[in-house]
Amino acid sequence: MVERDQDHDCTGYGPDQVCVRVAGVAELPTRLGRFRIVAFWNNRDAKEHIAMVHGDVVGASEVHTRLHSECLTGDVMASLRCDCRDQLLEGLRKIQEAERGILLYLRQEGRGIGLINKVRAYALQDHGMDTVDANLALGFRDDERDYAVAAHMLLSLGVQSVKLITNNPEKMKQLELYGVKVAGRIPHVIPPHEHNSFYLQTKAKRSGHYIDPSGFTHLSEQSDPVMVEGMTEGTTAPATPEAGPDGKRKTG
C-alpha cells in the first residue's frame, strides 16, 4: 500500500477536496490484541491520522469499523468529563472480537475545535453551559468534525462496506455521502456515571446521538434497542443525575 500510494494524487473528497495516502504500515501489539497500524498523510493539514486494522479487510464487506476522534483529556489523561477513553477501548475490543475490523483514530480534538478551545469550552461548562451551548458561545457549531478523511482512508484500505460502531447518525450520513457503503450500525453505549451523565444526555437530546443514559424516551429514528451491560431486553437504564434549574449537574 505504501508503494502503491507514493504518487497518489486524486481530486479528493468533500468540500475541501481531501486526499489521503498510506505513508507507513507496521505491526502493533497492544493490551487488547495485535493490530496493524496504518499511518496516513493527507493534503488538508499537517495532522497524521491512523488506522488500527485487525484481520484482512481488503475487499471485505460489513467490516466492523469505529471512527474515533482524538480526545487528549479522555484518551490520555483519563478524564471523567466524557466517555471517550471507554469508547476507544471498547471499540478496539469489539473489533478484536470480530473476524476483521478497523478503528480510525482521527485528529479532530474537541469535536474539531482544537484543544485550547476545548479547554475554554470546559470552563464555560463549569459555569453551567452544556457542550452544545459552550461551543456555540465560542463561535463554533455544535460539531465541527468532517469525515471526508475517514471516508478516503477506508476506501484506501479497500473496504467494500462497513458496519459502523457508533451512536452518532452524522458519521453514518457523512460516510455514505462520501461514497462509503454503511451496511449497518453496532450500538456503542458506555454506562454513564456522575461526572459524564449530563454530557451524555446532551449528546442524545441536542446532538441526536442514539443513546439513552437516563431513561428518557428514545429518539424516533432509533431503530434498535440500546443495551447496557447488565440490562435485560425490554428494560431501561437506571436513572442518572439530571440538570438542575441552573443548568448544572446534580451530583449529590
C-alpha positions as CSV (number, residue, x, y, z in Angstrom):
1,M,0.0,0.0,0.0
2,V,2.9,2.4,0.8
3,E,4.4,1.7,-2.6
4,R,1.0,2.0,-4.3
5,D,0.3,5.3,-2.8
6,Q,3.7,7.0,-3.2
7,D,2.5,9.1,-6.1
8,H,-1.2,9.1,-5.3
9,D,-3.0,12.3,-6.1
10,C,-6.7,12.4,-6.6
11,T,-9.4,15.1,-6.9
12,G,-10.3,14.4,-3.2
13,Y,-13.4,14.1,-1.2
14,G,-15.7,16.7,0.4
15,P,-15.7,20.5,0.1
16,D,-12.0,20.7,1.0
17,Q,-11.1,18.0,-1.6
18,V,-9.3,15.9,1.0
19,C,-6.9,13.3,-0.4
20,V,-5.0,10.8,1.7
21,R,-2.3,8.3,1.0
22,V,-0.9,5.4,3.1
23,A,2.5,6.5,4.4
24,G,3.5,3.6,6.6
25,V,2.4,0.2,7.9
26,A,3.7,-1.8,10.9
27,E,2.6,-4.5,13.4
28,L,1.4,-3.1,16.7
29,P,0.8,-5.5,19.6
30,T,-1.4,-3.9,22.3
31,R,-3.0,-4.8,25.6
32,L,-6.2,-5.5,23.7
33,G,-4.6,-7.7,21.0
34,R,-2.5,-7.4,17.9
35,F,-3.2,-4.9,15.2
36,R,-1.5,-3.4,12.1
37,I,-1.2,0.3,12.4
38,V,-1.5,2.2,9.2
39,A,-0.4,5.9,9.0
40,F,-1.9,8.3,6.6
41,W,-0.7,11.5,5.0
42,N,-3.4,14.0,3.9
43,N,-3.3,17.2,1.8
44,R,-5.6,19.1,4.1
45,D,-3.5,19.8,7.2
46,A,-0.4,18.6,9.0
47,K,-2.3,16.1,11.1
48,E,-1.4,12.4,10.9
49,H,-4.4,10.1,11.1
50,I,-4.0,6.3,11.7
51,A,-6.0,3.1,11.2
52,M,-5.8,0.2,13.6
53,V,-6.5,-2.9,11.5
54,H,-7.5,-6.3,12.7
55,G,-7.7,-9.2,10.2
56,D,-7.9,-9.0,6.4
57,V,-10.1,-6.0,5.4
58,V,-9.0,-5.6,1.8
59,G,-12.0,-6.3,-0.4
60,A,-14.2,-7.2,2.6
61,S,-17.8,-6.3,3.3
62,E,-19.5,-5.3,6.5
63,V,-16.2,-4.6,8.2
64,H,-16.7,-3.7,11.9
65,T,-15.5,-0.1,11.9
66,R,-15.1,2.6,14.6
67,L,-14.4,6.3,13.8
68,H,-12.8,7.7,16.9
69,S,-11.9,11.4,17.2
70,E,-8.9,12.3,19.2
71,C,-9.5,13.3,22.8
72,L,-6.3,14.1,24.7
73,T,-8.1,14.7,28.0
74,G,-10.1,11.5,27.8
75,D,-7.9,9.1,25.8
76,V,-4.6,10.0,27.5
77,M,-5.4,11.9,30.8
78,A,-8.4,9.6,31.7
79,S,-10.8,12.5,32.1
80,L,-14.2,11.6,33.6
81,R,-15.9,14.5,31.8
82,C,-16.5,12.4,28.7
83,D,-16.7,8.7,27.7
84,C,-14.0,8.9,25.0
85,R,-11.4,6.6,26.6
86,D,-14.1,4.0,27.3
87,Q,-15.4,4.3,23.8
88,L,-11.8,3.9,22.4
89,L,-11.0,0.8,24.4
90,E,-14.5,-0.8,23.9
91,G,-14.2,-0.1,20.2
92,L,-10.9,-1.9,20.0
93,R,-12.3,-4.8,22.0
94,K,-15.3,-5.2,19.7
95,I,-13.0,-5.1,16.7
96,Q,-10.8,-7.8,18.1
97,E,-13.8,-10.0,18.8
98,A,-14.9,-9.8,15.2
99,E,-13.2,-11.6,12.3
100,R,-11.9,-8.3,11.0
101,G,-12.2,-4.7,11.8
102,I,-10.8,-1.2,11.7
103,L,-10.6,1.7,14.2
104,L,-9.7,5.0,12.6
105,Y,-8.1,7.4,15.0
106,L,-8.9,10.9,13.7
107,R,-7.1,14.0,14.8
108,Q,-10.2,16.1,15.5
109,E,-9.8,17.2,19.1
110,G,-12.8,18.7,20.8
111,R,-15.2,17.8,18.0
112,G,-13.0,19.7,15.6
113,I,-12.4,22.9,17.6
114,G,-9.0,22.0,18.9
115,L,-7.5,21.5,22.4
116,I,-7.3,25.1,23.5
117,N,-10.9,25.9,22.6
118,K,-11.9,22.6,24.1
119,V,-10.5,23.7,27.5
120,R,-12.2,27.1,27.0
121,A,-15.5,25.2,26.4
122,Y,-14.8,23.2,29.6
123,A,-14.6,26.5,31.6
124,L,-18.0,27.6,30.2
125,Q,-19.4,24.2,31.2
126,D,-18.0,24.7,34.7
127,H,-20.4,27.6,34.9
128,G,-23.5,25.7,33.8
129,M,-23.4,25.5,30.0
130,D,-23.8,22.2,28.2
131,T,-21.4,21.1,25.5
132,V,-23.5,22.5,22.7
133,D,-24.0,25.9,24.2
134,A,-20.4,26.2,25.1
135,N,-19.3,25.5,21.5
136,L,-21.8,28.0,20.2
137,A,-20.7,30.6,22.7
138,L,-17.1,30.3,21.4
139,G,-18.3,30.9,17.8
140,F,-18.4,27.2,16.6
141,R,-21.1,24.9,15.5
142,D,-22.2,22.0,17.8
143,D,-19.8,19.7,15.9
144,E,-17.1,20.9,13.6
145,R,-15.9,17.5,12.5
146,D,-15.8,16.3,8.9
147,Y,-15.4,12.7,7.9
148,A,-14.0,13.1,4.4
149,V,-10.6,12.0,5.6
150,A,-12.2,8.9,7.2
151,A,-14.0,8.0,4.0
152,H,-10.9,8.2,1.9
153,M,-8.9,6.2,4.5
154,L,-11.5,3.4,4.3
155,L,-11.5,3.4,0.5
156,S,-7.7,3.4,0.5
157,L,-7.8,0.2,2.7
158,G,-10.1,-1.4,0.0
159,V,-13.1,-1.8,2.3
160,Q,-16.3,-2.6,0.4
161,S,-18.8,-1.8,3.2
162,V,-18.7,-1.2,6.9
163,K,-20.8,-1.9,10.0
164,L,-20.2,1.2,11.9
165,I,-19.7,1.0,15.7
166,T,-21.3,4.3,16.7
167,N,-24.2,6.1,18.3
168,N,-23.8,9.2,16.0
169,P,-26.0,9.3,13.0
170,E,-23.9,12.1,11.4
171,K,-21.0,9.7,11.0
172,M,-23.2,7.3,9.0
173,K,-24.6,10.1,7.0
174,Q,-21.3,11.6,6.0
175,L,-19.6,8.3,5.2
176,E,-22.5,7.5,2.8
177,L,-22.2,11.0,1.3
178,Y,-18.5,10.4,0.6
179,G,-19.1,7.1,-1.1
180,V,-18.6,4.5,1.7
181,K,-21.4,2.0,2.0
182,V,-22.7,1.7,5.5
183,A,-24.2,-1.8,5.8
184,G,-25.4,-1.4,9.4
185,R,-24.8,0.1,12.8
186,I,-23.5,-1.5,16.0
187,P,-24.6,0.4,19.2
188,H,-21.7,1.7,21.3
189,V,-23.3,2.7,24.6
190,I,-21.0,3.2,27.6
191,P,-22.7,3.1,31.0
192,P,-22.8,6.7,32.5
193,H,-21.5,7.9,35.8
194,E,-22.0,11.0,37.9
195,H,-19.3,13.0,36.0
196,N,-20.5,12.4,32.5
197,S,-24.2,11.7,32.7
198,F,-25.2,15.3,31.8
199,Y,-22.7,15.3,28.9
200,L,-24.3,12.1,27.6
201,Q,-27.8,13.5,28.0
202,T,-26.7,16.5,25.9
203,K,-25.4,14.2,23.2
204,A,-28.7,12.5,23.0
205,K,-31.1,15.4,23.5
206,R,-29.3,18.1,21.5
207,S,-26.9,16.3,19.1
208,G,-29.2,13.4,18.1
209,H,-27.0,10.6,19.3
210,Y,-28.6,7.2,19.6
211,I,-28.1,6.8,23.4
212,D,-30.4,6.7,26.4
213,P,-28.3,7.3,29.5
214,S,-31.1,8.3,31.9
215,G,-34.3,6.6,30.8
216,F,-35.9,9.4,28.7
217,T,-37.7,8.4,25.5
218,H,-35.6,7.1,22.6
219,L,-35.3,9.2,19.6
220,S,-37.9,8.4,17.0
221,E,-35.3,7.4,14.3
222,Q,-33.7,4.9,16.6
223,S,-34.4,1.5,15.1
224,D,-32.7,-0.8,17.6
225,P,-32.8,-1.0,21.4
226,V,-29.8,0.3,23.3
227,M,-28.4,-2.3,25.6
228,V,-26.1,-1.6,28.5
229,E,-24.1,-4.3,30.2
230,G,-26.2,-5.8,33.0
231,M,-29.5,-4.8,31.4
232,T,-32.1,-7.3,30.1
233,E,-34.0,-6.7,26.9
234,G,-37.1,-4.5,27.4
235,T,-35.7,-2.6,30.4
236,T,-34.2,0.9,30.5
237,A,-31.0,2.2,32.0
238,P,-31.2,3.3,35.7
239,A,-31.8,7.0,36.2
240,T,-28.7,9.2,36.5
241,P,-28.2,12.7,37.7
242,E,-30.1,15.4,35.7
243,A,-29.5,19.1,35.2
244,G,-31.0,21.3,37.9
245,P,-32.8,24.6,37.3
246,D,-29.5,26.4,36.9
247,G,-28.4,24.0,34.2
248,K,-25.7,22.4,36.4
249,R,-25.4,18.7,37.0
250,K,-26.8,17.3,40.3
251,T,-24.1,15.1,41.8
252,G,-25.4,14.6,45.2
